[in-house]
């Protein structure tokens, strides 16, 4: 099937309508003789987007370009939510497309992207084993006051067993059951992304009867004009998740504690930051030593 990319034309019936006082101006301007019959041997196939089956563009927003961008973002981040945010689509619609019966290519590209993103997981594992995780510290009112770092010793042992099996045991043992067939290898991400778009056969306009192909091309041109004027857009856009706020009671207690602190007078040598980000010093700090 062919879908016309871009073309602004008035309907054939409107182009040949007689000019009357009630005829719109655009009909009068478009009045021209009828077009000659379509010659399938001379027209340009590159004017159309060829697809395996005749269908309208996806109204849910998951166009081939959006699918490719999603897979590439998923391969870079390894996070479905980040990939959905990159293409401004909801996470739920991404999973629905992956689980759809006709979306086998998208599902395979998804798996290839996650396999490529596994390298990022390995990099994070090294970071956790060497630098550790940041553990936030909170005061009694639930407000963050600092952080400490905790090294993941179990992650460090796992990495040592995997990369130094001659010195650390168990990593070299084969866990595959006898007779178990290995899983088929996943294609590279670039190959999986390219497979999302079916290849265009040579001379696709000659694979169908001339009369039927002419009707399909005329229909594709008409739909292209309608889609250009009224583009369908039923996509579920990405929504930023809500951040959990501090408990109101903890916030109120922290505010009361700050008010009490500012109500206390400063002694000699005391310094504090005022609400307007100024500096307040205790009495006697500005006195010059005698």
N, C-alpha and C positions, 0 to 999 in steps of 0.2 A: 504494500500500500504506500501511497505517497501522500505526504502532508506538505502543503505549500508553505514556504518559509514566510515571505512577506509580499503582499500585493494589495493595493487599494483600487478596487474597481466597483462600479455600480452593477447591480444585477442585470442580466441580459434583457429581461422584460422591461426594465426601467430605461435602459440605454436606447431602446427603439420605440419608446412611447411617444405619441404625438405631443407637440408643445401646445399647451392650452393655458389660459390665464391662471388656472389653479395648479399648473405643473410646477414643482419646485425648480429653483434655478439650477441645482446641480444636475437634474435630469436633462435640462435643455443643453447644458454645456457638454454632457457626456454623449449626446446623440451622435452616433457614428454608424457606418455600415456594418453588417454582421461580419464576424471573424470567419476566415476560411476554415475548412475542416482541419482537425488536428492531424499532423503527420508525425507518427511515432519514430520515423527514421531521421528527422531533422531537429526535433525539440531537444532541449538541454536537460538531461536527467539530474544534473547537479542543482537544478532549481528547486528540487523537492528533497524531503527527508524520507528515505525509504525504510519501511518497517516490515517485519515478517507478516503482520496481519493488519487489516484496516481498522484503526481505532482512533479515538480522539486523544489529545494530550491528557496526561494524568491531572485530575483536578485536585488531588490530595497534596500536590507540591513536590512529590518524589519523582522529579524528572531525571533523565539519565545523568545530566550534569550534577544535580544535587546528590544523586547516589554516589557518583565518583568522588565528589568533594567530601562526602561523609566517610567513605572508606579510607580516603587518604588521611583525614583528620583522626580517624580511629587508629590507623597504623602509627601515627605520630604520638598520640597521647595514651592509647590503650584504654580510654575511658569513654563509654557510650554517651554519657551526659555531656562531656566536653565536645565530642563529635557532633551531637545533635545541636548544641549551642552554636557551633561553627557554621552550620547551614540553616539555623533559625527554624528547626523542626522539633516537634515534641519527641521525647524519648518513647512514649507509648506508640506513636505512629511508626517509629523505626522498628520496634519489635514486631508490630503487626505486619510490616512489609517483609521482614525476614522470615516470618512464619507462614506467609502466604504460599499456597501451592505453586503458583507460577513464578515465584521469586527464588528459584534455585541458584541462579548466578549471583544474586545479591547475598544470599546466605553463604555461599562458598567464598566470596570476596570478604565477607565479615570474618570468617574463620582465618583467612590468610592475613588479614589486618591484625587480628589478635596475636597470631603467631609472630608477626613482625614486631609487635609491641612488647613481646616477652623480653626483648633486650633491655627495654626501659625498666622492667621489673627487676632484672638482674642488677642494673645500675643502682636502683633504689636499695636493693638488698645489701650491696657493698656499702652504701652510705649508712644504713642502719647498723651494720656490723662494725664499722670503723668510727663514725661520729656519734651514733646513737639517735634516739628519738627525743624530741623536745616535749617535756612534761610541764604543762602550765601550773602555776601556783596561784591559789586564790586566798583571799582573806576571809574572815568570818562572815562577811556580808556577801560573799559570792563574787567579788570583784577581783579581776586578775591583777596580781602585784608582781609577778616575775615568772621565771621558768627554770627548770633544771634539765640536764641531759642524762639519759639512761641508755647505756650501750646494750644491745641485744646480743647476749652471749650465745644463745641457741642459734641465731642466724649466722653468727661467726663460725660455729662448729659445722653447720650445714655447708657453708661455702668451703671450708677447709676440706671436708670429706669429698666434696665434688671436684675440687681443683687439685687436691693432693691425696689421691687415693692410696698412694704407696706408703704414706705415713699415717693416714687416718682411715680407719676401716669402714666397711659397709657400703661406701659409695660405688665401689667397683662391682658389686654383686648384681647379677642379671635378674630382674624381677619379672621378665616375660615368661609366661607359661609355655611348656613344650607344645609344639604344634600350633601356637597362636600366630595368626597372620599379622604382619605389621600393618599399621594404618597407611592408606595411600598418602604420599607426600602432598602437601598443600602447594599451590602455585605461588610464585612471587606476587607481591601486592600489585605491581604495575600490570602484570598479566591478568590478574583477577579483575582489576578495574577496567582494562580494555575489553574483557569478555562481557561486561555489562551491556555493551552496545553490540548488537548482532552485526556481523560483517555484511556489507552491501554486495550483492552479486554483480557480476559484470552485465551490463545492459539489462537492468531489471525491468525496464518498460517493455521488453520483448518477451517476457516470460508469461504473459497473459494475452488472451485474445484481443485484437486491436479494438473491437467495439467496447468490450468490457473495460479495457485499460483507459480508453477515452472517457468513459463515464466516471471511472475512479479518479482520474486527474481533474476533471471538472468539479467533482464533488470535493476533492481536497482543496481546490482553489476557493470554493465557496466557504468551506469550513475555516480556512485560514483567514478569510476576511472577517468572519464572525468572531473567531477567537481573538483577532487583533483588536476588534472593537470592544468585545466583552470577554476579556481573559478570565478563565475559571481559576479560582483560588480558594480551595477548601482546606488549605493546610492547617495543621495544628502547630502553631509557632512555639518556640522555646520560651519557657517561663522560668525566671530566676527563682530558685528555691529560697524560701524564707529563712532568715537566720534567727536562731533561737535567742531571744532577748534575755537580759538579766531579770531575775525575779523582782517584781515591784517592791516586795518587802525588803529585799537586800538593797535595792537602790535607795529606798527611803531611809534606811538605817545609815547607809554611807553618807547621804546628804546631811542628815542630822549630825553625824560625827564631824563632818567638815565644818558645819556651822559652829559647833561647840569649840572646835580647834581655833577658828578665827576669832571667837569671842574672848579667848584667853589672851591676856597681855603678854607681850614678848619680853624676855629678860635680856640682859646685856649679852651680846654675842649671838642671839637667836636670829635666824633668817627664815622667811617663808614666802611662798608665792601667793599673791593675791588672786582673786577670781578673774580680774582683768589682765592676768599674766604679768603683773608688776612684781617688784621685789620690795618686801617690807622688812626692815631691820629693827632690832631691839634698841631700846634707849641706851645711849652711851657709845654706840658703834661708830658714830660720826665724829666723836671727840678726838682731837689730836693728842697724842701722848705728850705730857709736859716735860 
